[in-house]
Amino acid sequence: MAGKLELPPLQVLVVFEAAARHGNFTAAGNELGLSQPAVSQRIQMLENLLNGPLFERRHRGVQLTESGSALYQIVRASLSDISEQIERTRHQRSTLRIDTDMGFATYWLMPRMNAIQALIPGVEVQVSTSPNDYNFRDNNAHLAIYFGNGNWPGTHAQKLFPEDVIPVCNQVVMDKLGDNPLPEKLMHFPLLKLPETRPQRWLTWEDWFRSQGLPAQHHAGSRTFNAYSLVIQAAVEGQGIALGWRPLISALLESRQLFVCGPEVRTERGYYLISSGSKPASVQQEKVTRWLLNEAWNFHHHSAPVSRQK
C-alpha cells in the first residue's frame, strides 16, 4: 500500500503555477489576490522544501530554472486535471440522462417529462434512444429503461412493466371485425408488425396466434415497419391490426383512437429500470427512480381494463 504523500500545501503549488505562467510575482499576486511579498514567501517555502532555486530573479520578473520548469510542467498538468474533473463532476450533477427505446420514450416517457423535471428542478433531463438492446459497457446514462428478461450483468435491474400484449385496431376496423371477434378473424386483415429479430426480443404475431391455439402461419397481408411508432400510427389510420404493448398503448385506448380486438398475452419479459450495479446513485437519480417505480405501481393497480365495446 502506498505511503503518505509528501506534498507542499496545495495553495503553494497554485501560487507557483501562477508565478511560472506569468513570469512575474506581482502579476501572480494580482491574479490570486495576494501581495507580491506573500507570493515571494510561498515560492521561498517551496524552494526550501526542494533545496534549490525554482526561479532566476531578473530585473523585470522571474524565469524558471531547469528544475523549476520540470516542476511547472507537472504542476500545470495536475492542476488542469483536477480542474477538469471538478468541472465534469459539477456538470454531471446538473444533468440526468435516461436511455430507452423510441417506443417507450414516445408513448410513456414523453407525457411524464414535466413531472420528472419537477422532481429535480435545475437539473437538465436528457433522453436518448437506441433501437438496440441495452449494452452496459457502452452505456453512459444515469438510468436506462429497456425491454428484456432482466438479465444485464453488472447492473441493478427492477421490473417496471411485464410484457402484456393485446391486438389493437381503430374504430373502422373494429366495426368490420364486430364485437368480441374470434382470433382467426384477425387473419383477414393486414397484420402490422416490427421486423423479426434473431434472437427474438419480443412477442410476434406468430406467438400470439399460437397462444390462441391457432397454427403460426405466414400472413401475406402483413406490413412491417422498422419503428414501433409507425406500427401504431398505421393502426390508428386503419391500415390493419397491431400488437399493442401495455403501457405504451394505454393512452390511445383511453382516448379511443384504438380498441382492443383480441385476448391479452403476458410473457416473462418486460420493461426494466436499469442502473449501474457499481456506481453510487446521486440524490437526483434516487428521486427519479422512486418516482418511476411508483408510477409503474400506480399503473398496475389503478388502470382499469379497457372494454372492447365501441
DRENLOFI-130660 format. One record per residue (C-alpha): residue number from 1; residue in three letters; chain; x, y, z. Coordinates in Angstrom, 2 decimals, decimal comma. Layout:
+-----+---------+--------+---------+---------+---------+
: num : residuo : cadena :       x :       y :       z :
+-----+---------+--------+---------+---------+---------+
: NUM :     ALA :      A :       X :       Y :       Z :
...
+-----+---------+--------+---------+---------+---------+
***
This chain:
+-----+---------+--------+---------+---------+---------+
: num : residuo : cadena :       x :       y :       z :
+-----+---------+--------+---------+---------+---------+
:   1 :     MET :      A :    0,00 :    0,00 :    0,00 :
:   2 :     ALA :      A :    1,33 :    3,45 :   -0,92 :
:   3 :     GLY :      A :    2,60 :    5,57 :    1,95 :
:   4 :     LYS :      A :    1,63 :    9,13 :    2,84 :
:   5 :     LEU :      A :    2,31 :   11,60 :    0,02 :
:   6 :     GLU :      A :    4,98 :   14,21 :    0,75 :
:   7 :     LEU :      A :    3,39 :   17,33 :   -0,70 :
:   8 :     PRO :      A :    3,58 :   21,06 :   -0,02 :
:   9 :     PRO :      A :    0,22 :   22,79 :    0,68 :
:  10 :     LEU :      A :   -1,95 :   22,95 :   -2,46 :
:  11 :     GLN :      A :   -2,09 :   26,76 :   -2,27 :
:  12 :     VAL :      A :    1,73 :   26,91 :   -2,53 :
:  13 :     LEU :      A :    1,54 :   24,89 :   -5,78 :
:  14 :     VAL :      A :   -1,24 :   27,18 :   -7,09 :
:  15 :     VAL :      A :    0,94 :   30,24 :   -6,37 :
:  16 :     PHE :      A :    3,95 :   28,57 :   -8,04 :
:  17 :     GLU :      A :    1,89 :   27,74 :  -11,16 :
:  18 :     ALA :      A :    0,63 :   31,33 :  -11,49 :
:  19 :     ALA :      A :    4,13 :   32,82 :  -10,93 :
:  20 :     ALA :      A :    5,65 :   30,48 :  -13,52 :
:  21 :     ARG :      A :    2,89 :   31,19 :  -16,04 :
:  22 :     HIS :      A :    3,16 :   34,97 :  -15,66 :
:  23 :     GLY :      A :    6,93 :   35,08 :  -15,17 :
:  24 :     ASN :      A :    6,22 :   37,72 :  -12,57 :
:  25 :     PHE :      A :    5,42 :   37,54 :   -8,83 :
:  26 :     THR :      A :    3,37 :   40,77 :   -8,82 :
:  27 :     ALA :      A :    1,13 :   39,60 :  -11,72 :
:  28 :     ALA :      A :    0,66 :   36,21 :   -9,99 :
:  29 :     GLY :      A :   -0,30 :   38,04 :   -6,77 :
:  30 :     ASN :      A :   -2,84 :   40,22 :   -8,63 :
:  31 :     GLU :      A :   -4,48 :   37,12 :  -10,13 :
:  32 :     LEU :      A :   -4,69 :   35,35 :   -6,78 :
:  33 :     GLY :      A :   -5,44 :   38,35 :   -4,55 :
:  34 :     LEU :      A :   -2,07 :   38,16 :   -2,79 :
:  35 :     SER :      A :    0,66 :   40,76 :   -2,25 :
:  36 :     GLN :      A :    4,00 :   40,39 :   -4,04 :
:  37 :     PRO :      A :    5,79 :   39,58 :   -0,71 :
:  38 :     ALA :      A :    3,17 :   36,86 :    0,05 :
:  39 :     VAL :      A :    3,85 :   35,25 :   -3,36 :
:  40 :     SER :      A :    7,60 :   35,51 :   -2,78 :
:  41 :     GLN :      A :    7,24 :   33,92 :    0,67 :
:  42 :     ARG :      A :    5,34 :   30,89 :   -0,70 :
:  43 :     ILE :      A :    7,85 :   30,38 :   -3,52 :
:  44 :     GLN :      A :   10,64 :   30,53 :   -0,92 :
:  45 :     MET :      A :    8,84 :   27,83 :    1,11 :
:  46 :     LEU :      A :    8,71 :   25,58 :   -1,97 :
:  47 :     GLU :      A :   12,37 :   26,23 :   -2,80 :
:  48 :     ASN :      A :   13,38 :   25,38 :    0,79 :
:  49 :     LEU :      A :   11,44 :   22,12 :    0,51 :
:  50 :     LEU :      A :   13,25 :   21,25 :   -2,74 :
:  51 :     ASN :      A :   16,68 :   22,52 :   -1,57 :
:  52 :     GLY :      A :   17,18 :   24,56 :   -4,72 :
:  53 :     PRO :      A :   16,01 :   27,59 :   -6,70 :
:  54 :     LEU :      A :   12,93 :   27,36 :   -8,94 :
:  55 :     PHE :      A :   13,31 :   30,83 :  -10,45 :
:  56 :     GLU :      A :   16,12 :   33,10 :  -11,51 :
:  57 :     ARG :      A :   15,27 :   36,58 :  -10,24 :
:  58 :     ARG :      A :   15,57 :   39,08 :  -13,10 :
:  59 :     HIS :      A :   15,19 :   42,85 :  -13,23 :
:  60 :     ARG :      A :   11,78 :   42,64 :  -14,99 :
:  61 :     GLY :      A :   10,39 :   39,50 :  -13,39 :
:  62 :     VAL :      A :   11,48 :   35,91 :  -12,95 :
:  63 :     GLN :      A :   12,45 :   33,00 :  -15,19 :
:  64 :     LEU :      A :   12,16 :   29,30 :  -14,38 :
:  65 :     THR :      A :   15,30 :   27,29 :  -13,71 :
:  66 :     GLU :      A :   15,62 :   23,82 :  -15,26 :
:  67 :     SER :      A :   14,21 :   22,10 :  -12,16 :
:  68 :     GLY :      A :   11,54 :   24,84 :  -11,90 :
:  69 :     SER :      A :   10,49 :   24,20 :  -15,49 :
:  70 :     ALA :      A :   10,23 :   20,44 :  -14,90 :
:  71 :     LEU :      A :    8,10 :   21,01 :  -11,79 :
:  72 :     TYR :      A :    5,92 :   23,55 :  -13,63 :
:  73 :     GLN :      A :    5,02 :   21,02 :  -16,36 :
:  74 :     ILE :      A :    3,82 :   18,51 :  -13,76 :
:  75 :     VAL :      A :    2,02 :   21,03 :  -11,52 :
:  76 :     ARG :      A :    0,32 :   22,69 :  -14,51 :
:  77 :     ALA :      A :   -0,94 :   19,33 :  -15,88 :
:  78 :     SER :      A :   -2,06 :   18,12 :  -12,44 :
:  79 :     LEU :      A :   -3,98 :   21,29 :  -11,56 :
:  80 :     SER :      A :   -5,55 :   21,23 :  -15,02 :
:  81 :     ASP :      A :   -6,67 :   17,60 :  -14,48 :
:  82 :     ILE :      A :   -8,14 :   18,48 :  -11,08 :
:  83 :     SER :      A :   -9,95 :   21,50 :  -12,54 :
:  84 :     GLU :      A :  -11,38 :   19,45 :  -15,44 :
:  85 :     GLN :      A :  -12,56 :   16,68 :  -13,12 :
:  86 :     ILE :      A :  -14,29 :   19,19 :  -10,82 :
:  87 :     GLU :      A :  -15,99 :   20,76 :  -13,86 :
:  88 :     ARG :      A :  -17,01 :   17,32 :  -15,15 :
:  89 :     THR :      A :  -18,44 :   16,31 :  -11,77 :
:  90 :     ARG :      A :  -20,29 :   19,62 :  -11,45 :
:  91 :     HIS :      A :  -21,74 :   19,13 :  -14,94 :
:  92 :     GLN :      A :  -22,76 :   15,53 :  -14,17 :
:  93 :     ARG :      A :  -24,62 :   16,72 :  -11,10 :
:  94 :     SER :      A :  -26,61 :   19,17 :  -13,17 :
:  95 :     THR :      A :  -27,75 :   16,61 :  -15,77 :
:  96 :     LEU :      A :  -29,71 :   13,36 :  -15,59 :
:  97 :     ARG :      A :  -29,60 :   11,15 :  -18,66 :
:  98 :     ILE :      A :  -32,22 :    8,48 :  -19,31 :
:  99 :     ASP :      A :  -31,73 :    5,95 :  -22,12 :
: 100 :     THR :      A :  -34,58 :    3,91 :  -23,54 :
: 101 :     ASP :      A :  -36,10 :    2,76 :  -26,84 :
: 102 :     MET :      A :  -38,07 :    5,06 :  -29,14 :
: 103 :     GLY :      A :  -41,44 :    3,41 :  -28,46 :
: 104 :     PHE :      A :  -41,16 :    3,76 :  -24,69 :
: 105 :     ALA :      A :  -39,82 :    7,31 :  -25,00 :
: 106 :     THR :      A :  -42,65 :    8,37 :  -27,33 :
: 107 :     TYR :      A :  -45,65 :    6,80 :  -25,61 :
: 108 :     TRP :      A :  -44,74 :    6,60 :  -21,93 :
: 109 :     LEU :      A :  -41,78 :    8,81 :  -21,01 :
: 110 :     MET :      A :  -42,59 :   11,94 :  -23,02 :
: 111 :     PRO :      A :  -46,01 :   12,58 :  -21,41 :
: 112 :     ARG :      A :  -44,28 :   12,37 :  -17,99 :
: 113 :     MET :      A :  -41,29 :   14,62 :  -18,67 :
: 114 :     ASN :      A :  -42,80 :   17,63 :  -16,86 :
: 115 :     ALA :      A :  -43,43 :   15,53 :  -13,76 :
: 116 :     ILE :      A :  -39,86 :   14,18 :  -13,82 :
: 117 :     GLN :      A :  -38,42 :   17,69 :  -14,30 :
: 118 :     ALA :      A :  -40,49 :   18,97 :  -11,36 :
: 119 :     LEU :      A :  -38,79 :   16,40 :   -9,10 :
: 120 :     ILE :      A :  -35,32 :   17,76 :   -9,90 :
: 121 :     PRO :      A :  -35,57 :   21,48 :  -10,67 :
: 122 :     GLY :      A :  -32,37 :   22,99 :  -12,04 :
: 123 :     VAL :      A :  -31,23 :   19,64 :  -13,48 :
: 124 :     GLU :      A :  -31,22 :   19,16 :  -17,25 :
: 125 :     VAL :      A :  -33,03 :   15,91 :  -18,10 :
: 126 :     GLN :      A :  -31,57 :   14,27 :  -21,21 :
: 127 :     VAL :      A :  -33,45 :   11,50 :  -23,03 :
: 128 :     SER :      A :  -31,61 :    9,41 :  -25,61 :
: 129 :     THR :      A :  -32,96 :    6,43 :  -27,54 :
: 130 :     SER :      A :  -31,44 :    3,38 :  -29,15 :
: 131 :     PRO :      A :  -33,06 :    0,63 :  -31,25 :
: 132 :     ASN :      A :  -30,55 :   -1,91 :  -29,91 :
: 133 :     ASP :      A :  -30,66 :   -3,97 :  -26,76 :
: 134 :     TYR :      A :  -29,18 :   -2,37 :  -23,65 :
: 135 :     ASN :      A :  -25,38 :   -2,63 :  -23,56 :
: 136 :     PHE :      A :  -23,94 :   -1,94 :  -20,11 :
: 137 :     ARG :      A :  -20,36 :   -1,45 :  -21,40 :
: 138 :     ASP :      A :  -21,27 :    1,27 :  -23,91 :
: 139 :     ASN :      A :  -23,93 :    2,98 :  -21,83 :
: 140 :     ASN :      A :  -23,19 :    6,27 :  -20,03 :
: 141 :     ALA :      A :  -26,74 :    7,01 :  -18,86 :
: 142 :     HIS :      A :  -27,62 :    7,54 :  -15,20 :
: 143 :     LEU :      A :  -30,79 :    5,46 :  -15,71 :
: 144 :     ALA :      A :  -32,00 :    3,24 :  -18,54 :
: 145 :     ILE :      A :  -35,40 :    1,72 :  -19,30 :
: 146 :     TYR :      A :  -35,10 :   -1,29 :  -21,59 :
: 147 :     PHE :      A :  -37,15 :   -4,27 :  -22,65 :
: 148 :     GLY :      A :  -35,80 :   -7,76 :  -21,93 :
: 149 :     ASN :      A :  -35,58 :  -10,58 :  -19,41 :
: 150 :     GLY :      A :  -33,93 :   -8,54 :  -16,64 :
: 151 :     ASN :      A :  -30,52 :  -10,15 :  -17,04 :
: 152 :     TRP :      A :  -27,91 :   -7,45 :  -17,70 :
: 153 :     PRO :      A :  -24,72 :   -8,36 :  -15,80 :
: 154 :     GLY :      A :  -23,14 :   -5,53 :  -13,82 :
: 155 :     THR :      A :  -26,45 :   -3,70 :  -13,43 :
: 156 :     HIS :      A :  -29,24 :   -3,28 :  -10,93 :
: 157 :     ALA :      A :  -32,49 :   -4,01 :  -12,82 :
: 158 :     GLN :      A :  -36,02 :   -3,58 :  -11,43 :
: 159 :     LYS :      A :  -39,09 :   -4,60 :  -13,43 :
: 160 :     LEU :      A :  -41,43 :   -1,71 :  -14,25 :
: 161 :     PHE :      A :  -43,93 :   -3,47 :  -16,53 :
: 162 :     PRO :      A :  -44,43 :   -7,08 :  -17,65 :
: 163 :     GLU :      A :  -44,83 :   -7,81 :  -21,36 :
: 164 :     ASP :      A :  -48,62 :   -7,51 :  -21,75 :
: 165 :     VAL :      A :  -49,64 :   -7,65 :  -25,41 :
: 166 :     ILE :      A :  -53,09 :   -7,16 :  -26,97 :
: 167 :     PRO :      A :  -54,23 :   -6,82 :  -30,59 :
: 168 :     VAL :      A :  -55,46 :   -3,28 :  -31,30 :
: 169 :     CYS :      A :  -57,17 :   -1,54 :  -34,21 :
: 170 :     ASN :      A :  -59,09 :    1,65 :  -34,96 :
: 171 :     GLN :      A :  -62,86 :    2,20 :  -35,00 :
: 172 :     VAL :      A :  -63,29 :    1,39 :  -38,72 :
: 173 :     VAL :      A :  -61,51 :   -1,99 :  -38,49 :
: 174 :     MET :      A :  -63,33 :   -2,73 :  -35,21 :
: 175 :     ASP :      A :  -66,67 :   -2,19 :  -36,94 :
: 176 :     LYS :      A :  -65,68 :   -4,75 :  -39,61 :
: 177 :     LEU :      A :  -64,49 :   -7,27 :  -37,01 :
: 178 :     GLY :      A :  -67,63 :   -6,95 :  -34,89 :
: 179 :     ASP :      A :  -67,82 :   -7,34 :  -31,10 :
: 180 :     ASN :      A :  -65,57 :   -9,96 :  -29,44 :
: 181 :     PRO :      A :  -64,20 :  -11,37 :  -32,71 :
: 182 :     LEU :      A :  -62,67 :  -14,85 :  -32,79 :
: 183 :     PRO :      A :  -58,86 :  -14,77 :  -33,06 :
: 184 :     GLU :      A :  -58,88 :  -16,41 :  -36,52 :
: 185 :     LYS :      A :  -60,94 :  -13,47 :  -37,84 :
: 186 :     LEU :      A :  -57,90 :  -11,21 :  -37,35 :
: 187 :     MET :      A :  -56,10 :  -13,11 :  -40,13 :
: 188 :     HIS :      A :  -58,44 :  -11,49 :  -42,68 :
: 189 :     PHE :      A :  -56,83 :   -8,10 :  -42,08 :
: 190 :     PRO :      A :  -53,29 :   -6,80 :  -42,67 :
: 191 :     LEU :      A :  -51,17 :   -7,52 :  -39,59 :
: 192 :     LEU :      A :  -48,90 :   -4,61 :  -38,70 :
: 193 :     LYS :      A :  -45,56 :   -5,59 :  -37,18 :
: 194 :     LEU :      A :  -41,92 :   -4,87 :  -36,39 :
: 195 :     PRO :      A :  -39,07 :   -6,66 :  -38,20 :
: 196 :     GLU :      A :  -38,16 :  -10,08 :  -36,80 :
: 197 :     THR :      A :  -35,10 :  -10,24 :  -34,57 :
: 198 :     ARG :      A :  -32,67 :  -13,10 :  -34,01 :
: 199 :     PRO :      A :  -32,70 :  -13,91 :  -31,14 :
: 200 :     GLN :      A :  -36,34 :  -12,93 :  -30,76 :
: 201 :     ARG :      A :  -36,68 :   -9,91 :  -28,46 :
: 202 :     TRP :      A :  -40,46 :   -9,55 :  -28,11 :
: 203 :     LEU :      A :  -43,79 :  -11,28 :  -28,81 :
: 204 :     THR :      A :  -44,61 :  -11,78 :  -32,51 :
: 205 :     TRP :      A :  -47,92 :  -12,30 :  -34,29 :
: 206 :     GLU :      A :  -46,97 :  -15,99 :  -34,68 :
: 207 :     ASP :      A :  -46,56 :  -16,23 :  -30,88 :
: 208 :     TRP :      A :  -49,91 :  -14,53 :  -30,34 :
: 209 :     PHE :      A :  -51,82 :  -16,85 :  -32,72 :
: 210 :     ARG :      A :  -50,06 :  -19,88 :  -31,19 :
: 211 :     SER :      A :  -51,19 :  -18,73 :  -27,71 :
: 212 :     GLN :      A :  -54,77 :  -18,78 :  -29,07 :
: 213 :     GLY :      A :  -54,37 :  -22,37 :  -30,26 :
: 214 :     LEU :      A :  -54,01 :  -21,40 :  -33,91 :
: 215 :     PRO :      A :  -51,19 :  -22,59 :  -36,19 :
: 216 :     ALA :      A :  -48,49 :  -19,99 :  -36,75 :
: 217 :     GLN :      A :  -48,69 :  -19,33 :  -40,47 :
: 218 :     HIS :      A :  -47,15 :  -16,76 :  -42,74 :
: 219 :     HIS :      A :  -49,61 :  -13,95 :  -43,33 :
: 220 :     ALA :      A :  -49,26 :  -12,49 :  -46,82 :
: 221 :     GLY :      A :  -51,09 :   -9,29 :  -45,96 :
: 222 :     SER :      A :  -48,76 :   -8,22 :  -43,15 :
: 223 :     ARG :      A :  -46,89 :   -4,90 :  -43,20 :
: 224 :     THR :      A :  -43,54 :   -4,40 :  -41,50 :
: 225 :     PHE :      A :  -42,29 :   -1,10 :  -40,08 :
: 226 :     ASN :      A :  -38,88 :   -0,50 :  -38,52 :
: 227 :     ALA :      A :  -40,21 :    1,68 :  -35,67 :
: 228 :     TYR :      A :  -43,00 :    0,93 :  -33,21 :
: 229 :     SER :      A :  -44,43 :    4,45 :  -33,60 :
: 230 :     LEU :      A :  -45,01 :    3,69 :  -37,30 :
: 231 :     VAL :      A :  -46,76 :    0,41 :  -36,44 :
: 232 :     ILE :      A :  -49,09 :    2,26 :  -34,07 :
: 233 :     GLN :      A :  -49,65 :    5,16 :  -36,50 :
: 234 :     ALA :      A :  -50,67 :    2,65 :  -39,18 :
: 235 :     ALA :      A :  -53,16 :    1,05 :  -36,75 :
: 236 :     VAL :      A :  -54,61 :    4,45 :  -35,81 :
: 237 :     GLU :      A :  -55,07 :    5,18 :  -39,53 :
: 238 :     GLY :      A :  -56,92 :    1,88 :  -40,06 :
: 239 :     GLN :      A :  -54,26 :    0,16 :  -42,17 :
: 240 :     GLY :      A :  -54,63 :   -3,07 :  -40,20 :
: 241 :     ILE :      A :  -54,24 :   -4,62 :  -36,74 :
: 242 :     ALA :      A :  -51,20 :   -4,12 :  -34,49 :
: 243 :     LEU :      A :  -49,95 :   -5,82 :  -31,37 :
: 244 :     GLY :      A :  -50,18 :   -3,27 :  -28,58 :
: 245 :     TRP :      A :  -47,76 :   -3,35 :  -25,66 :
: 246 :     ARG :      A :  -49,07 :   -2,07 :  -22,36 :
: 247 :     PRO :      A :  -48,45 :    0,54 :  -21,06 :
: 248 :     LEU :      A :  -47,38 :    2,09 :  -24,38 :
: 249 :     ILE :      A :  -50,83 :    1,98 :  -25,98 :
: 250 :     SER :      A :  -52,84 :    2,69 :  -22,81 :
: 251 :     ALA :      A :  -53,37 :    6,40 :  -23,54 :
: 252 :     LEU :      A :  -54,53 :    5,60 :  -27,10 :
: 253 :     LEU :      A :  -57,08 :    3,14 :  -25,71 :
: 254 :     GLU :      A :  -58,32 :    5,73 :  -23,22 :
: 255 :     SER :      A :  -58,66 :    8,35 :  -25,96 :
: 256 :     ARG :      A :  -60,45 :    5,74 :  -28,13 :
: 257 :     GLN :      A :  -58,03 :    6,14 :  -31,02 :
: 258 :     LEU :      A :  -57,50 :    2,38 :  -30,68 :
: 259 :     PHE :      A :  -59,65 :   -0,51 :  -29,46 :
: 260 :     VAL :      A :  -58,80 :   -3,95 :  -28,09 :
: 261 :     CYS :      A :  -59,74 :   -6,67 :  -30,61 :
: 262 :     GLY :      A :  -58,37 :   -9,87 :  -29,07 :
: 263 :     PRO :      A :  -57,22 :  -11,58 :  -25,84 :
: 264 :     GLU :      A :  -54,18 :  -10,33 :  -23,92 :
: 265 :     VAL :      A :  -51,00 :  -12,41 :  -23,69 :
: 266 :     ARG :      A :  -48,40 :  -11,97 :  -20,94 :
: 267 :     THR :      A :  -44,79 :  -13,24 :  -21,04 :
: 268 :     GLU :      A :  -41,92 :  -13,34 :  -18,53 :
: 269 :     ARG :      A :  -40,19 :  -10,43 :  -20,26 :
: 270 :     GLY :      A :  -40,89 :   -6,77 :  -19,62 :
: 271 :     TYR :      A :  -39,60 :   -3,22 :  -19,27 :
: 272 :     TYR :      A :  -36,88 :   -2,82 :  -16,65 :
: 273 :     LEU :      A :  -35,40 :    0,20 :  -14,91 :
: 274 :     ILE :      A :  -31,63 :   -0,28 :  -15,07 :
: 275 :     SER :      A :  -28,85 :    1,47 :  -13,18 :
: 276 :     SER :      A :  -25,18 :    0,73 :  -12,61 :
: 277 :     GLY :      A :  -24,50 :   -2,02 :  -10,12 :
: 278 :     SER :      A :  -21,26 :   -0,36 :   -9,00 :
: 279 :     LYS :      A :  -21,63 :    3,44 :   -9,19 :
: 280 :     PRO :      A :  -23,45 :    5,05 :   -6,23 :
: 281 :     ALA :      A :  -26,70 :    6,77 :   -7,22 :
: 282 :     SER :      A :  -26,98 :   10,55 :   -6,92 :
: 283 :     VAL :      A :  -29,82 :   12,13 :   -4,92 :
: 284 :     GLN :      A :  -31,48 :   13,15 :   -8,22 :
: 285 :     GLN :      A :  -31,18 :    9,61 :   -9,58 :
: 286 :     GLU :      A :  -32,74 :    8,14 :   -6,44 :
: 287 :     LYS :      A :  -35,66 :   10,61 :   -6,58 :
: 288 :     VAL :      A :  -36,42 :    9,79 :  -10,22 :
: 289 :     THR :      A :  -36,01 :    6,03 :   -9,58 :
: 290 :     ARG :      A :  -38,52 :    6,12 :   -6,73 :
: 291 :     TRP :      A :  -40,95 :    8,15 :   -8,83 :
: 292 :     LEU :      A :  -40,72 :    5,81 :  -11,84 :
: 293 :     LEU :      A :  -41,27 :    2,70 :   -9,69 :
: 294 :     ASN :      A :  -44,23 :    4,38 :   -8,00 :
: 295 :     GLU :      A :  -45,69 :    5,45 :  -11,35 :
: 296 :     ALA :      A :  -45,43 :    1,86 :  -12,63 :
: 297 :     TRP :      A :  -47,05 :    0,55 :   -9,44 :
: 298 :     ASN :      A :  -49,93 :    3,01 :   -9,84 :
: 299 :     PHE :      A :  -50,44 :    1,87 :  -13,44 :
: 300 :     HIS :      A :  -50,72 :   -1,79 :  -12,38 :
: 301 :     HIS :      A :  -53,15 :   -1,08 :   -9,55 :
: 302 :     HIS :      A :  -55,30 :    1,71 :  -10,94 :
: 303 :     SER :      A :  -55,59 :    1,11 :  -14,68 :
: 304 :     ALA :      A :  -58,97 :   -0,45 :  -15,37 :
: 305 :     PRO :      A :  -59,16 :   -2,96 :  -18,23 :
: 306 :     VAL :      A :  -60,36 :   -1,18 :  -21,36 :
: 307 :     SER :      A :  -63,54 :   -2,60 :  -22,84 :
: 308 :     ARG :      A :  -63,60 :   -3,95 :  -26,36 :
: 309 :     GLN :      A :  -67,04 :   -2,42 :  -26,87 :
: 310 :     LYS :      A :  -67,16 :    0,59 :  -29,17 :
+-----+---------+--------+---------+---------+---------+
***
